[in-house]
Amino acid sequence: MISFGLVSVPVRLYTAIGDHTIRFQQYERDTSDRIRNKRVNERTGKEVDYDDIVKGRESNGELVQVETDELDDIAPGRSRAIEIEAFVDLDDIDPIYFQRTYWLAPGKDEQYRPYALLRKALEKTNRAGIARLVMRGKEYLAAVRAQDDLLHLSTLHFAADIRDPDRELPALPDERPPRGKELDMAVTLIESMSEDWDPEAYDDTFNERVKKLLRDKRKGKPTEPAAEAEKATEVSDLYDVLSQSVDERRGGGKGSGGRRGGGKRSGGKRRAGSGRKRGGGKRPDPKQLTKAELDRLARKLDISGRSTMSKAALADAVAAADASSGRQKRAS
């Protein structure tokens, strides 16, 4: 149940993130014997049954043991209610606070109206509802936000979880300003490498290399080591290296290893599973685009007020801007 003010909406929580990392078991070398971890009493060396294990912690020099159900009894919000305590500007939440994302769906069909109302209001105001909830015996701080016609819930780190760089880093970076020409060249390089954010353009290259390693070893083929990391740039060569990098980008030089393609993407590239073609030729019907695609088009068309528009309003604004641009081209 998610609540704000006196409004309560039944919702279901769905995991939005999946882990595709290849997992390995442990074996003794040159055998097919699995290695198992055991829970062993460090004093007697005997294995302990899971049911005989309790949690414990020293407090003022004394060991205090706690049963799992005792922790469950004191957990706040045992009803698993998601109670919004405040609404904040979404842009004010530093990305370092975000942990894991879930989807919220209406718990009942007849409750879709208040669900849609909250989603629309959050989208229009660019706000996130800050709430607390309890999952698996632990309390979480969370941000409820609107995206892609759904409510998303992202668990957040508490402020106490964020470490202080003044304490953790042996020395903070030097605050002396960079040289003017080096800064100008660095900005030029960044601009030459800039493009729209497209998460589907990036692959987990290490995961693919692990799969290839397994295939090669199964077939008895030698493994192919990855290229060594680049050496650190000498400070004295910084401007020359920046200049060379800019020249390579302008000349269609090497791209990024984990991204499909390299350099600027051509307009004809299709997103996986989308079926919609970007750029080039006739623009697709704005009503068939996602909110993210409409946002990108709205930025390119310099549509004012786009950050507060709903998906439907953005689609109408993009269509109107396209029509206006077409009339201007025909007039010229």
Secondary structure, 3 states (H helix, E strand, C coil): CEEECCEEECEEEEECCCCCCCCCCCECCCCCCECCCCCECCCCCCECCHHHCCEEEEECCEEEEECHHHHHHHCCCCCCCEEEEEEEEHHHCCHHHEEEEEEEEECCHHHHHHHHHHHHHHHHHCEEEEEEEEECCEEEEEEEEEECCEEEEEEECCHHHCCCHHHHCCCCCCCCCCCHHHHHHHHHHHHHCCCCCCHHHECCHHHHHHHHHHHHHHHCCCCCCCCCCCCCCCHHHHHHHHHHHHHHHHCCCCCCCCECCCCCCCCCCECCCCCCECCCCCCCCHHHCCHHHHHHHHHHCCCCCHHHCCHHHHHHHHHHHHHHHHHHHHHC
